[in-house]
Amino acid sequence: RCFAVGMRKDFIWSEEEKQRRKKNLEENRNTTVQQSSTPTVVSTTIEPVDDFNRLLLESDQTQSEDSLGMDNTL
């Protein structure tokens, strides 16, 4: 019947090929499900800056800005 409608013989799978294809599809499906259900973990390191260090940073920035302004006025 398949050949009567023009199907090529090499398109017809044996039972072994059908089972192999079914197994591959099942494995791929399981892999995809596992990957989508596993949350992506991103590791980041955040170092806290205490108030003293923050004041030092702000002070350094202010001094840099002041010295730039003084150079421009000369």
TALINHU-V741477 format. One record per pair of residues at least 24 apart in sequence whose C-alpha atoms are under 6 Angstrom apart, sorted by the first residue. I is the first residue (numbers start at 1). J is the second residue. D is the distance in whole Angstrom. If there is no record, write none. Layout:
i->I j->J d->D
i->I j->J d->D
//
This chain:
none
//
